[in-house]
C-alpha cells in the first residue's frame, strides 16, 4: 500500500494528520531548519472561547453528550464544563490548585556546559514569561491537553512571547492529531503550520487521544452525584428540619378571610422574627418534624470529597488525619511521586517543543541545553544529625568538611581539642 493510498484510506480517522503522513510528534522531532514566520496577531482568534455552553443545567444526559463529543475529538464543551466546575466546587478548585502550585513552586533552570548560552536562554524564557506558560500548560492535568503558540523573533533567535490558546478551541482526530477552531467555525489543522509554531502539553490517565485523558472526566461524575445529594439534602432539611407553627382559632375568625390572612402573616413573622400578634383565645402549637436528623447525606458528601482528594492528589490523609510518622510519611511519598511525574512530563514538553528548536535556530546545535525543574524533596537534616550522632558514639569521626557543607554550619575545631 502506497503512502498516498494509506492517507486516503485513513483520512476520516487521521483527518488532521500532515500530508506527509507524519504525526505531529514526528514532525516536531524531525530536524527542520526553517523558522516559523507567523506573528502574534495570527493567533488572536484562538485566545478566546467561542463555545456556546454557558452555565447549563447539569444532568446525566448532558455529561454523556459532552464526554461522547470529546471521544470523537471535539472537547470544546467539555473544556467549558471544567471552567464551570471550578467556579462551583471549592474542593476540586483547592485540590487542583494544590497540585498545580506544587509544580510551579519548583525552581527551574537551564542546564548546559556553555555558561553564556545558558544565561541567554534563561533570559529569553524569562522575558517570554515561561512561568505563566507553565501555569497554562498544567491545565492539561484536568483537560488532558493544553497548548500555546510560540511567537518567534527574527531568524528564530529568540521567542518573544507565548500566546495561550483557550482549551475550548482545540480539536483532535481519532489519531490524536490536533487542530484549532477558528472564529468563523473553520477548523485548521496544526499540520498547516510550521511544526515548531505550537507547544502542546498532554496528560493521559489512559492511552488514546489526549481529549480523553484528563482528570475532569471522573471528576465531573463525582460533582454530579454530590450536586444532586446537596439538592436532596436541602429538600430533606426543608421537610424534616424546620418546625411548624400552627394556630387554633375560633370558627368565625377562620371564616373571616382578612382575619385568617392576618394570622398567617403573623405566624410567618414568628418564624423569622420571633414576634407576632394573633386574636384573643388563639392557641399556638409547635409541631416538631416527624422525621429525625440524619447524617447519611453528610457522610455521602464527605465520601465524595475524599474521592476528590484521592483522585487529584493521590491521597486523602492530611495533617489532621495522618497519625504517626509512618502513616504521614507514606502519604507524603505518594504526593511526591505525583509531583515528580508532573515535573518530568512538563520538562519533556518544554525541552522537546520549545528549547530544542530555539537551540537549533539560535546556535545551530542540538542537545547541549536542557530545561530542568528541581522537584527533589528537601533534606531531612534532623535524620542526618541523628546519623552523625550515632556514628560518633560508635567511634567513627565524620568528615568535618561534609558536616559543614551539609548543615551549613562552621565548625569550631579548637573546641574539640584540635589545633
C-alpha positions as CSV (number, residue, x, y, z in Angstrom):
1,X,0.0,0.0,0.0
2,X,1.5,3.4,-1.0
3,X,1.7,6.3,1.4
4,X,-0.9,8.2,-0.7
5,X,-3.3,5.3,-0.7
6,X,-2.8,4.8,3.1
7,X,-3.5,8.5,3.7
8,X,-6.7,8.3,1.7
9,X,-7.8,5.1,3.5
10,X,-7.4,6.6,7.0
11,X,-8.5,10.2,6.2
12,X,-11.7,10.0,8.2
13,X,-9.7,9.0,11.3
14,X,-6.5,10.9,10.6
15,X,-8.1,14.0,9.0
16,X,-5.7,16.4,10.8
17,X,-2.5,14.5,10.0
18,X,0.1,16.2,7.8
19,X,0.1,15.4,4.1
20,X,3.5,13.8,4.5
21,X,1.9,11.1,6.6
22,X,3.9,12.1,9.7
23,X,2.2,12.7,13.0
24,X,2.7,15.9,14.9
25,X,5.2,14.3,17.3
26,X,7.2,13.0,14.3
27,X,7.2,16.4,12.6
28,X,8.4,18.1,15.8
29,X,11.3,15.7,16.3
30,X,12.3,15.9,12.7
31,X,15.3,18.3,12.2
32,X,13.8,21.4,10.5
33,X,16.0,24.5,9.9
34,X,13.3,26.8,8.5
35,X,12.0,29.3,11.1
36,X,8.2,30.0,11.8
37,X,7.2,33.3,10.4
38,X,3.8,33.9,11.9
39,X,3.2,36.9,14.1
40,X,1.2,37.2,17.4
41,X,-1.8,38.7,15.6
42,X,-2.2,35.5,13.6
43,X,-3.4,33.7,16.8
44,X,-5.7,36.4,18.3
45,X,-8.8,34.4,17.4
46,X,-7.6,31.3,19.3
47,X,-7.1,33.0,22.7
48,X,-10.8,33.3,23.4
49,X,-13.5,30.7,23.8
50,X,-16.2,30.5,21.1
51,X,-18.3,27.7,22.8
52,X,-21.9,28.4,23.5
53,X,-22.0,26.3,26.7
54,X,-22.9,28.8,29.5
55,X,-23.9,27.5,32.9
56,X,-26.1,24.7,31.7
57,X,-28.4,22.6,33.8
58,X,-26.3,19.7,34.8
59,X,-27.7,16.2,34.3
60,X,-26.5,12.8,33.3
61,X,-27.6,13.3,29.7
62,X,-25.6,16.4,29.3
63,X,-22.5,14.8,30.8
64,X,-22.7,11.8,28.5
65,X,-23.2,14.1,25.5
66,X,-20.1,16.2,26.3
67,X,-17.9,13.2,27.0
68,X,-19.1,11.5,23.9
69,X,-18.2,14.6,21.8
70,X,-14.7,14.6,23.4
71,X,-14.3,11.0,22.5
72,X,-14.9,12.0,18.9
73,X,-12.2,14.7,19.1
74,X,-14.5,17.7,19.9
75,X,-13.7,18.6,23.5
76,X,-14.8,22.3,23.4
77,X,-17.9,21.9,25.6
78,X,-16.0,19.5,27.9
79,X,-13.4,22.3,28.4
80,X,-16.1,24.8,29.1
81,X,-17.6,22.5,31.7
82,X,-14.3,22.4,33.6
83,X,-14.4,26.2,34.0
84,X,-17.9,25.9,35.4
85,X,-16.8,23.1,37.7
86,X,-14.0,25.2,39.2
87,X,-16.4,28.0,39.9
88,X,-19.0,25.8,41.7
89,X,-17.0,23.2,43.5
90,X,-14.4,24.6,46.0
91,X,-13.0,21.2,46.9
92,X,-12.0,20.5,43.3
93,X,-10.6,24.0,42.9
94,X,-8.5,23.8,46.0
95,X,-7.1,20.3,45.2
96,X,-6.3,21.3,41.6
97,X,-4.5,24.4,42.8
98,X,-2.5,22.4,45.3
99,X,-1.3,20.0,42.6
100,X,-0.5,22.8,40.0
101,X,1.2,25.1,42.5
102,X,3.3,22.2,43.7
103,X,4.9,22.1,40.3
104,X,5.1,25.9,39.9
105,X,6.9,26.1,43.3
106,X,9.8,24.0,41.9
107,X,12.7,26.2,40.8
108,X,13.5,25.9,37.1
109,X,16.9,26.3,35.4
110,X,18.6,25.9,32.1
111,X,21.5,23.5,32.2
112,X,24.4,23.2,29.8
113,X,28.2,23.4,29.5
114,X,28.3,26.8,27.8
115,X,27.5,29.4,30.6
116,X,26.9,32.1,28.0
117,X,24.3,30.1,26.2
118,X,22.6,29.1,29.5
119,X,22.4,32.7,30.6
120,X,21.0,33.8,27.2
121,X,18.3,31.2,27.0
122,X,17.2,31.7,30.6
123,X,16.9,35.5,29.8
124,X,14.8,34.6,26.7
125,X,12.5,32.3,28.8
126,X,12.0,34.9,31.5
127,X,11.1,37.7,29.0
128,X,8.6,35.4,27.3
129,X,7.1,34.6,30.7
130,X,7.8,30.9,30.9
131,X,6.2,30.7,34.4
132,X,2.8,31.9,33.1
133,X,3.1,29.4,30.2
134,X,3.8,26.5,32.7
135,X,0.7,27.5,34.6
136,X,-1.4,27.4,31.5
137,X,0.1,24.1,30.3
138,X,-0.7,22.5,33.6
139,X,-4.4,22.7,32.9
140,X,-3.7,19.6,30.9
141,X,-3.9,17.7,34.3
142,X,-7.7,18.2,34.2
143,X,-8.4,18.5,30.5
144,X,-5.8,16.1,29.1
145,X,-4.3,18.8,26.9
146,X,-3.2,22.5,26.9
147,X,-1.3,24.5,24.4
148,X,0.1,27.8,23.2
149,X,1.6,29.4,20.1
150,X,5.3,30.3,20.1
151,X,5.9,33.8,18.7
152,X,9.4,33.8,17.2
153,X,11.7,36.7,16.8
154,X,13.6,37.5,13.5
155,X,15.5,34.5,12.3
156,X,14.3,32.4,15.3
157,X,17.0,33.9,17.5
158,X,14.5,34.2,20.4
159,X,10.9,33.6,21.5
160,X,9.3,36.9,22.1
161,X,6.0,35.6,23.7
162,X,3.7,32.7,24.3
163,X,0.2,33.2,23.1
164,X,-2.0,30.9,25.2
165,X,-4.7,29.0,23.3
166,X,-8.1,28.7,25.0
167,X,-8.7,25.0,25.8
168,X,-12.2,25.1,24.1
169,X,-10.6,25.9,20.7
170,X,-8.7,22.6,20.4
171,X,-10.0,19.8,18.2
172,X,-8.5,16.3,17.6
173,X,-8.9,13.5,15.1
174,X,-9.2,9.9,16.4
175,X,-5.4,9.5,15.9
176,X,-4.8,12.4,18.3
177,X,-3.6,14.9,15.7
178,X,-4.6,18.4,16.8
179,X,-6.4,21.3,15.1
180,X,-7.8,24.7,16.1
181,X,-11.3,26.0,15.9
182,X,-11.4,29.5,14.3
183,X,-13.9,32.3,14.9
184,X,-15.6,31.6,11.6
185,X,-16.2,28.0,12.6
186,X,-13.5,26.6,10.2
187,X,-11.1,24.0,11.7
188,X,-7.4,24.5,10.9
189,X,-5.1,21.5,11.4
190,X,-1.8,22.2,13.1
191,X,-0.2,20.4,10.1
192,X,-0.9,23.7,8.2
193,X,1.6,25.5,10.4
194,X,5.3,25.2,11.0
195,X,5.9,22.1,13.3
196,X,7.6,24.4,15.8
197,X,4.9,27.0,15.9
198,X,3.0,25.5,18.9
199,X,3.6,23.8,22.2
200,X,1.0,21.2,23.2
201,X,1.3,19.6,26.6
202,X,-0.7,16.4,27.3
203,X,-1.7,14.4,30.3
204,X,-3.2,10.9,29.9
205,X,-4.8,8.7,32.5
206,X,-5.1,6.1,29.8
207,X,-3.8,5.5,26.3
208,X,-5.6,7.1,23.4
209,X,-6.4,10.7,22.3
210,X,-5.5,13.3,24.9
211,X,-9.0,14.7,25.0
212,X,-10.0,11.6,26.9
213,X,-7.0,11.6,29.3
214,X,-7.7,14.4,31.9
215,X,-8.9,14.2,35.4
216,X,-12.1,16.1,34.5
217,X,-13.9,13.1,33.2
218,X,-14.1,11.2,36.6
219,X,-14.3,14.5,38.5
220,X,-17.5,15.7,36.7
221,X,-19.4,12.5,37.6
222,X,-18.4,12.9,41.3
223,X,-19.5,16.5,41.1
224,X,-22.8,15.4,39.6
225,X,-23.5,12.9,42.4
226,X,-22.6,15.5,45.0
227,X,-24.7,18.2,43.3
228,X,-27.9,16.0,43.5
229,X,-27.1,14.9,47.0
230,X,-27.0,18.5,48.1
231,X,-30.3,19.3,46.4
232,X,-32.0,16.3,48.0
233,X,-30.5,17.3,51.4
234,X,-31.9,20.8,51.1
235,X,-35.4,19.2,50.5
236,X,-34.9,16.9,53.4
237,X,-34.0,19.8,55.8
238,X,-36.9,21.8,54.5
239,X,-39.3,18.9,55.1
240,X,-37.9,17.5,58.4
241,X,-35.6,20.0,59.8
242,X,-37.8,23.1,60.2
243,X,-40.6,23.0,62.9
244,X,-44.1,24.1,62.0
245,X,-46.2,26.6,64.0
246,X,-50.0,26.3,63.8
247,X,-52.7,28.3,65.5
248,X,-56.1,27.0,66.6
249,X,-58.6,29.9,66.2
250,X,-62.4,30.3,66.5
251,X,-64.6,29.2,63.6
252,X,-65.8,32.8,63.0
253,X,-62.2,34.0,62.8
254,X,-61.4,31.2,60.4
255,X,-64.3,32.1,58.1
256,X,-63.2,35.8,58.1
257,X,-60.6,35.9,55.2
258,X,-59.0,39.1,56.4
259,X,-58.5,37.8,60.0
260,X,-57.2,34.5,58.7
261,X,-54.7,36.2,56.4
262,X,-53.6,38.5,59.2
263,X,-53.0,35.5,61.5
264,X,-51.0,33.7,58.7
265,X,-48.8,36.7,58.2
266,X,-48.2,37.0,62.0
267,X,-47.3,33.3,62.2
268,X,-44.7,33.8,59.4
269,X,-43.2,36.7,61.4
270,X,-43.0,34.5,64.4
271,X,-40.9,32.1,62.3
272,X,-38.5,34.8,61.0
273,X,-38.5,37.5,63.7
274,X,-39.7,35.7,66.8
275,X,-42.6,38.1,67.3
276,X,-46.3,38.1,66.2
277,X,-49.9,39.0,67.1
278,X,-52.9,36.7,67.0
279,X,-56.5,37.1,68.1
280,X,-57.5,36.6,71.7
281,X,-58.2,33.0,72.5
282,X,-56.0,31.6,69.7
283,X,-53.9,28.6,70.7
284,X,-50.4,28.3,69.2
285,X,-48.7,24.9,68.9
286,X,-45.3,23.9,67.7
287,X,-45.2,20.7,65.7
288,X,-41.8,19.0,65.6
289,X,-40.9,17.2,62.4
290,X,-41.9,13.5,62.2
291,X,-38.5,12.6,60.8
292,X,-35.2,12.8,62.6
293,X,-31.9,14.4,61.6
294,X,-29.8,12.1,59.5
295,X,-26.1,12.1,58.8
296,X,-26.4,10.0,55.7
297,X,-26.3,13.0,53.3
298,X,-23.3,14.5,55.1
299,X,-21.5,11.1,55.1
300,X,-22.1,10.8,51.3
301,X,-20.7,14.3,50.6
302,X,-17.7,13.7,52.8
303,X,-17.1,10.5,50.9
304,X,-17.2,12.3,47.6
305,X,-14.8,15.0,48.9
306,X,-12.4,12.2,49.9
307,X,-12.6,10.8,46.4
308,X,-11.9,14.3,45.0
309,X,-8.7,14.4,47.1
310,X,-7.7,10.9,46.2
311,X,-8.2,11.4,42.5
312,X,-6.3,14.7,42.3
313,X,-3.7,14.4,45.0
314,X,-3.3,10.7,45.1
315,X,-4.1,10.5,48.9
316,X,-6.7,11.5,51.4
317,X,-4.7,11.9,54.6
318,X,-4.0,15.5,55.8
319,X,-2.1,16.8,58.7
320,X,-5.1,16.1,60.8
321,X,-6.0,12.6,59.6
322,X,-2.5,11.2,59.3
323,X,-1.4,9.8,62.6
324,X,2.2,8.9,63.4
325,X,5.3,9.4,61.3
326,X,5.0,6.2,59.2
327,X,1.4,6.9,58.0
328,X,2.1,10.6,57.3
329,X,5.3,9.8,55.5
330,X,3.6,7.2,53.3
331,X,1.1,9.8,52.2
332,X,3.8,12.3,51.6
333,X,5.7,9.8,49.4
334,X,2.6,9.3,47.3
335,X,2.2,13.0,46.8
336,X,5.9,13.4,45.8
337,X,5.7,10.6,43.3
338,X,2.9,12.5,41.5
339,X,4.8,15.8,41.7
340,X,7.9,14.2,40.2
341,X,5.8,12.7,37.4
342,X,4.1,16.0,36.6
343,X,7.5,17.8,36.6
344,X,9.1,15.2,34.3
345,X,6.1,15.3,31.9
346,X,6.3,19.1,31.7
347,X,10.1,19.1,31.3
348,X,9.8,16.8,28.3
349,X,7.3,19.0,26.7
350,X,9.4,22.2,27.1
351,X,12.6,20.5,26.2
352,X,11.3,18.9,23.0
353,X,8.9,21.6,21.7
354,X,10.4,24.8,22.9
355,X,14.1,24.6,23.9
356,X,15.2,22.2,21.2
357,X,14.1,24.3,18.2
358,X,15.3,27.5,20.0
359,X,18.7,26.0,20.4
360,X,18.8,24.8,16.8
361,X,17.7,28.2,15.4
362,X,19.9,30.3,17.6
363,X,23.1,28.3,18.0
364,X,22.9,25.6,15.3
365,X,23.4,22.9,18.0
366,X,21.3,20.1,19.4
367,X,21.1,18.6,22.8
368,X,23.6,20.9,24.6
369,X,20.9,22.6,26.7
370,X,18.2,21.3,29.0
371,X,15.3,22.7,30.9
372,X,15.2,21.3,34.5
373,X,12.6,21.5,37.3
374,X,14.0,20.9,40.8
375,X,11.4,18.5,42.3
376,X,13.8,16.9,44.8
377,X,12.4,16.7,48.4
378,X,14.2,18.9,50.9
379,X,16.8,17.1,53.0
380,X,15.7,16.0,56.5
381,X,18.6,17.4,58.5
382,X,17.3,16.0,61.7
383,X,17.7,12.5,60.5
384,X,21.2,13.2,59.2
385,X,22.2,14.8,62.5
386,X,20.9,11.7,64.3
387,X,23.1,9.5,62.0
388,X,26.1,11.6,62.7
389,X,25.5,11.3,66.4
390,X,25.2,7.5,66.3
391,X,28.4,7.3,64.2
392,X,30.3,9.5,66.6
393,X,29.1,7.5,69.6
394,X,30.2,4.3,67.8
395,X,33.8,5.7,67.5
396,X,33.6,7.0,63.9
397,X,34.6,10.6,63.1
398,X,32.5,12.2,60.3
399,X,34.4,14.4,57.8
400,X,34.2,18.0,59.1
401,X,34.0,19.4,55.6
402,X,31.0,17.2,54.8
403,X,29.3,18.3,58.1
404,X,29.9,22.0,57.3
405,X,28.6,21.6,53.8
406,X,25.5,19.6,54.8
407,X,24.4,21.6,57.8
408,X,25.8,25.0,56.6
409,X,27.4,25.4,60.0
410,X,31.0,26.5,60.5
411,X,32.6,24.0,63.0
412,X,35.0,25.3,65.7
413,X,37.6,22.6,65.7
414,X,39.5,24.2,68.6
415,X,36.6,23.3,70.9
416,X,37.3,19.6,70.3
417,X,40.9,19.9,71.4
418,X,42.3,20.0,67.8
419,X,44.8,22.7,66.7
